[in-house]
């Protein structure tokens, strides 16, 4: 299983993806690397899930408070993708669908 973790910046005030690629960008990059292809060669993520909505699920509320932990699972480009929030970290797990078949 491959995973990627995100957390708040050193000040604790902003998610790290305010200065780094967003979770949706990181998951596309991770799948491209696992598939050994360029990320541009993958189908657009927005054909599967709204990238802006996905990223918005894991940022603090407008008042700065954390959202409760949560999880989103979907399939994309032949992979099972699970994005999990357990504040303050966000974890991205990417598994080829073939590993889930018996």
PADREN-170258 format. One record per residue: residue number from 1; residue in three letters; x, y negated, z negated of N, C-alpha, C in turn. Coordinates in nm, 4 decimals, decimal comma. Layout:
REM residues N
SITE     k     r       n.c1       n.c2       n.c3      ca.c1      ca.c2      ca.c3       c.c1       c.c2       c.c3
SITE   NUM   ALA          X          Y          Z          X          Y          Z          X          Y          Z
...
REM end
This chain:
REM residues 102
SITE     k     r       n.c1       n.c2       n.c3      ca.c1      ca.c2      ca.c3       c.c1       c.c2       c.c3
SITE     1   UNK     0,0848     0,1160     0,0000     0,0000     0,0000     0,0000     0,0897    -0,1228     0,0000
SITE     2   UNK     0,0571    -0,2201     0,0820     0,1318    -0,3444     0,0829     0,0520    -0,4520     0,0129
SITE     3   UNK     0,1190    -0,5373    -0,0607     0,0463    -0,6440    -0,1276     0,1301    -0,7698    -0,1320
SITE     4   UNK     0,0614    -0,8802    -0,1505     0,1239    -1,0115    -0,1591     0,0575    -1,0825    -0,2756
SITE     5   UNK     0,1358    -1,1454    -0,3597     0,0820    -1,2183    -0,4739     0,1036    -1,3672    -0,4556
SITE     6   UNK     0,0074    -1,4455    -0,5019     0,0155    -1,5902    -0,5020    -0,0102    -1,6366    -0,6433
SITE     7   UNK     0,0422    -1,7487    -0,6807     0,0140    -1,8042    -0,8127     0,0207    -1,9555    -0,8038
SITE     8   UNK     0,0019    -2,0209    -0,9160     0,0072    -2,1666    -0,9181     0,1511    -2,2141    -0,9039
SITE     9   UNK     0,1657    -2,3407    -0,8610     0,2990    -2,3983    -0,8505     0,3585    -2,4158    -0,9897
SITE    10   UNK     0,4827    -2,4595    -0,9973     0,5518    -2,4715    -1,1254     0,4810    -2,5632    -1,2243
SITE    11   UNK     0,4096    -2,6632    -1,1748     0,3393    -2,7544    -1,2654     0,2106    -2,6920    -1,3162
SITE    12   UNK     0,1639    -2,5845    -1,2502     0,0412    -2,5177    -1,2905    -0,0835    -2,5886    -1,2429
SITE    13   UNK    -0,0674    -2,6963    -1,1675    -0,1842    -2,7751    -1,1305    -0,2417    -2,7408    -0,9943
SITE    14   UNK    -0,1621    -2,6876    -0,9053    -0,2083    -2,6588    -0,7708    -0,1740    -2,5145    -0,7348
SITE    15   UNK    -0,2645    -2,4466    -0,6610    -0,2258    -2,3152    -0,6109    -0,1017    -2,3291    -0,5237
SITE    16   UNK    -0,0179    -2,2292    -0,5253     0,1078    -2,2347    -0,4507     0,0839    -2,2531    -0,3019
SITE    17   UNK    -0,0327    -2,2099    -0,2497    -0,0529    -2,2220    -0,1061    -0,0808    -2,3660    -0,0632
SITE    18   UNK    -0,0837    -2,4600    -0,1569    -0,0879    -2,6002    -0,1165     0,0460    -2,6395    -0,0549
SITE    19   UNK     0,1519    -2,5703    -0,0883     0,2831    -2,5964    -0,0316     0,3331    -2,4773     0,0499
SITE    20   UNK     0,2666    -2,3664     0,0411     0,3004    -2,2451     0,1157     0,1825    -2,2108     0,2055
SITE    21   UNK     0,2000    -2,1136     0,2961     0,0855    -2,0700     0,3768    -0,0290    -2,0188     0,2887
SITE    22   UNK    -0,1502    -2,0376     0,3359    -0,2694    -1,9955     0,2631    -0,2791    -1,8431     0,2583
SITE    23   UNK    -0,3657    -1,7895     0,1708    -0,3853    -1,6444     0,1683    -0,4273    -1,5885     0,3041
SITE    24   UNK    -0,5138    -1,6583     0,3771    -0,5560    -1,6065     0,5075    -0,4392    -1,6016     0,6055
SITE    25   UNK    -0,3533    -1,7013     0,6027    -0,2349    -1,7017     0,6896    -0,1391    -1,5912     0,6488
SITE    26   UNK    -0,1171    -1,5759     0,5182    -0,0259    -1,4719     0,4697    -0,0756    -1,3329     0,5069
SITE    27   UNK    -0,2067    -1,3083     0,4992    -0,2543    -1,1736     0,5308    -0,2373    -1,1444     0,6793
SITE    28   UNK    -0,2568    -1,2433     0,7662    -0,2334    -1,2228     0,9094    -0,0853    -1,1942     0,9341
SITE    29   UNK     0,0022    -1,2712     0,8706     0,1464    -1,2485     0,8860     0,1861    -1,1103     0,8358
SITE    30   UNK     0,1280    -1,0686     0,7253     0,1610    -0,9383     0,6666     0,1174    -0,8243     0,7584
SITE    31   UNK    -0,0035    -0,8343     0,8145    -0,0519    -0,7307     0,9055     0,0335    -0,7280     1,0323
SITE    32   UNK     0,0667    -0,8438     1,0855     0,1516    -0,8487     1,2049     0,2863    -0,7822     1,1777
SITE    33   UNK     0,3445    -0,8088     1,0624     0,4726    -0,7471     1,0271     0,4581    -0,5954     1,0136
SITE    34   UNK     0,3513    -0,5510     0,9478     0,3301    -0,4058     0,9324     0,3090    -0,3379     1,0666
SITE    35   UNK     0,2365    -0,4068     1,1583     0,2085    -0,3505     1,2905     0,3236    -0,3737     1,3875
SITE    36   UNK     0,4252    -0,4499     1,3429     0,5415    -0,4825     1,4246     0,5025    -0,5513     1,5547
SITE    37   UNK     0,4131    -0,6508     1,5419     0,3718    -0,7329     1,6559     0,3707    -0,8788     1,6107
SITE    38   UNK     0,3613    -0,9682     1,7053     0,3505    -1,1109     1,6729     0,2103    -1,1396     1,6207
SITE    39   UNK     0,1994    -1,2298     1,5261     0,0672    -1,2625     1,4705    -0,0271    -1,3153     1,5778
SITE    40   UNK     0,0271    -1,3792     1,6818    -0,0561    -1,4271     1,7924    -0,1176    -1,3131     1,8728
SITE    41   UNK    -0,0614    -1,1924     1,8602    -0,1141    -1,0778     1,9330    -0,2307    -1,0103     1,8610
SITE    42   UNK    -0,2572    -1,0502     1,7384    -0,3718    -0,9966     1,6648    -0,4992    -1,0691     1,7071
SITE    43   UNK    -0,6117    -1,0019     1,6908    -0,7393    -1,0696     1,7147    -0,7508    -1,1856     1,6155
SITE    44   UNK    -0,8180    -1,2922     1,6538    -0,8322    -1,4039     1,5598    -0,9041    -1,3607     1,4322
SITE    45   UNK    -0,8509    -1,4010     1,3187    -0,9114    -1,3647     1,1904    -1,0552    -1,4126     1,1819
SITE    46   UNK    -1,0855    -1,5292     1,2405    -1,2209    -1,5847     1,2312    -1,3260    -1,4985     1,2984
SITE    47   UNK    -1,2839    -1,4006     1,3811    -1,3805    -1,3082     1,4398    -1,4258    -1,2042     1,3382
SITE    48   UNK    -1,3541    -1,1931     1,2276    -1,3866    -1,0975     1,1219    -1,4415    -1,1670     0,9985
SITE    49   UNK    -1,3752    -1,2755     0,9564    -1,4121    -1,3468     0,8348    -1,3709    -1,4930     0,8517
SITE    50   UNK    -1,4433    -1,5828     0,7896    -1,4105    -1,7258     0,7975    -1,2867    -1,7523     0,7120
SITE    51   UNK    -1,1716    -1,7826     0,7736    -1,0486    -1,8038     0,6959    -1,0599    -1,9170     0,5943
SITE    52   UNK    -1,1283    -2,0260     0,6305    -1,1436    -2,1377     0,5371    -1,2272    -2,0970     0,4164
SITE    53   UNK    -1,3324    -2,0202     0,4403    -1,4161    -1,9734     0,3294    -1,3388    -1,8765     0,2409
SITE    54   UNK    -1,2605    -1,7880     0,3028    -1,1792    -1,6942     0,2258    -1,0822    -1,7695     0,1355
SITE    55   UNK    -1,0106    -1,8661     0,1917    -0,9158    -1,9440     0,1123    -0,9876    -2,0209     0,0016
SITE    56   UNK    -1,1051    -2,0765     0,0326    -1,1795    -2,1564    -0,0655    -1,2253    -2,0741    -0,1861
SITE    57   UNK    -1,2437    -1,9444    -0,1669    -1,2848    -1,8592    -0,2794    -1,1796    -1,8518    -0,3892
SITE    58   UNK    -1,0551    -1,8824    -0,3535    -0,9453    -1,8594    -0,4468    -0,8741    -1,9864    -0,4917
SITE    59   UNK    -0,9315    -2,1024    -0,4619    -0,8755    -2,2281    -0,5113    -0,9581    -2,2751    -0,6301
SITE    60   UNK    -0,9007    -2,3600    -0,7159    -0,9772    -2,4111    -0,8302    -1,0987    -2,4913    -0,7846
SITE    61   UNK    -1,1950    -2,5038    -0,8738    -1,3130    -2,5867    -0,8478    -1,2701    -2,7325    -0,8327
SITE    62   UNK    -1,3602    -2,8158    -0,7848    -1,3275    -2,9567    -0,7631    -1,2907    -3,0283    -0,8917
SITE    63   UNK    -1,3386    -2,9782    -1,0062    -1,3013    -3,0406    -1,1340    -1,1675    -2,9884    -1,1870
SITE    64   UNK    -1,1019    -2,8994    -1,1112    -0,9718    -2,8470    -1,1493    -0,9773    -2,7180    -1,2288
SITE    65   UNK    -1,0957    -2,6769    -1,2715    -1,1063    -2,5531    -1,3484    -1,0981    -2,4321    -1,2553
SITE    66   UNK    -1,0500    -2,3226    -1,3109    -1,0374    -2,2000    -1,2326    -1,1732    -2,1391    -1,2053
SITE    67   UNK    -1,1831    -2,0754    -1,0904    -1,3009    -1,9941    -1,0611    -1,2800    -1,8610    -1,1339
SITE    68   UNK    -1,3883    -1,7904    -1,1633    -1,3699    -1,6594    -1,2263    -1,3004    -1,5639    -1,1296
SITE    69   UNK    -1,2373    -1,4616    -1,1831    -1,1721    -1,3626    -1,0977    -1,2716    -1,3029    -1,0007
SITE    70   UNK    -1,2233    -1,2595    -0,8871    -1,3114    -1,2007    -0,7868    -1,2323    -1,1199    -0,6874
SITE    71   UNK    -1,3055    -1,0592    -0,5962    -1,2417    -0,9726    -0,4969    -1,3231    -0,9730    -0,3681
SITE    72   UNK    -1,2546    -0,9717    -0,2555    -1,3166    -0,9606    -0,1241    -1,2430    -0,8497    -0,0503
SITE    73   UNK    -1,3173    -0,7561     0,0069    -1,2580    -0,6480     0,0851    -1,3239    -0,6467     0,2218
SITE    74   UNK    -1,2422    -0,6327     0,3257    -1,2943    -0,6275     0,4618    -1,1920    -0,5549     0,5485
SITE    75   UNK    -1,2327    -0,5168     0,6688    -1,1391    -0,4554     0,7627    -1,1029    -0,5585     0,8684
SITE    76   UNK    -0,9767    -0,5548     0,9091    -0,9266    -0,6478     1,0094    -0,8105    -0,5828     1,0827
SITE    77   UNK    -0,8206    -0,5786     1,2135    -0,7124    -0,5306     1,3003    -0,6621    -0,3917     1,2617
SITE    78   UNK    -0,7535    -0,3036     1,2220    -0,7142    -0,1676     1,1867    -0,6619    -0,1512     1,0454
SITE    79   UNK    -0,6834    -0,2516     0,9604    -0,6365    -0,2478     0,8221    -0,7510    -0,2790     0,7270
SITE    80   UNK    -0,7444    -0,2183     0,6113    -0,8320    -0,2553     0,5008    -0,7601    -0,3649     0,4239
SITE    81   UNK    -0,8265    -0,4777     0,4064    -0,7679    -0,5932     0,3381    -0,8492    -0,6208     0,2121
SITE    82   UNK    -0,7812    -0,6322     0,0997    -0,8465    -0,6689    -0,0257    -0,7734    -0,7887    -0,0836
SITE    83   UNK    -0,8476    -0,8961    -0,1055    -0,7937    -1,0155    -0,1685    -0,8574    -1,0225    -0,3065
SITE    84   UNK    -0,7734    -1,0237    -0,4093    -0,8204    -1,0199    -0,5472    -0,7660    -1,1391    -0,6239
SITE    85   UNK    -0,8528    -1,2011    -0,7012    -0,8106    -1,3112    -0,7869    -0,8222    -1,2688    -0,9311
SITE    86   UNK    -0,7135    -1,2777    -1,0005    -0,7107    -1,2568    -1,1443    -0,6280    -1,3723    -1,1975
SITE    87   UNK    -0,6931    -1,4858    -1,2109    -0,6253    -1,6130    -1,2408    -0,5115    -1,5967    -1,3374
SITE    88   UNK    -0,3984    -1,6579    -1,3043    -0,3788    -1,7544    -1,1965    -0,3292    -1,6931    -1,0662
SITE    89   UNK    -0,3096    -1,5635    -1,0579    -0,2523    -1,5012    -0,9381    -0,3597    -1,4567    -0,8402
SITE    90   UNK    -0,3241    -1,4556    -0,7125    -0,4075    -1,3994    -0,6064    -0,3249    -1,2901    -0,5411
SITE    91   UNK    -0,3841    -1,1726    -0,5276    -0,3130    -1,0578    -0,4714    -0,3792    -1,0185    -0,3403
SITE    92   UNK    -0,2965    -0,9867    -0,2413    -0,3461    -0,9406    -0,1115    -0,2914    -0,8011    -0,0883
SITE    93   UNK    -0,3811    -0,7039    -0,0755    -0,3430    -0,5663    -0,0441    -0,3854    -0,5366     0,0991
SITE    94   UNK    -0,2955    -0,4776     0,1746    -0,3185    -0,4454     0,3154    -0,2808    -0,2993     0,3359
SITE    95   UNK    -0,3785    -0,2185     0,3787    -0,3549    -0,0764     0,4019    -0,4081    -0,0365     0,5387
SITE    96   UNK    -0,3292     0,0385     0,6173    -0,3813     0,0886     0,7448    -0,5048     0,1744     0,7200
SITE    97   UNK    -0,6046     0,1619     0,8033    -0,7270     0,2403     0,7860    -0,6993     0,3887     0,7948
SITE    98   UNK    -0,6010     0,4319     0,8717    -0,5674     0,5740     0,8841    -0,5306     0,6362     0,7519
SITE    99   UNK    -0,4742     0,5599     0,6556    -0,4367     0,6134     0,5246    -0,5582     0,6482     0,4402
SITE   100   UNK    -0,6758     0,5957     0,4773    -0,7971     0,6199     0,3993    -0,8769     0,7385     0,4538
SITE   101   UNK    -0,8353     0,7936     0,5654    -0,9069     0,9065     0,6249    -0,8490     1,0372     0,5753
SITE   102   UNK    -0,9353     1,1354     0,5615    -0,8886     1,2686     0,5190    -0,8827     1,3611     0,6373
REM end
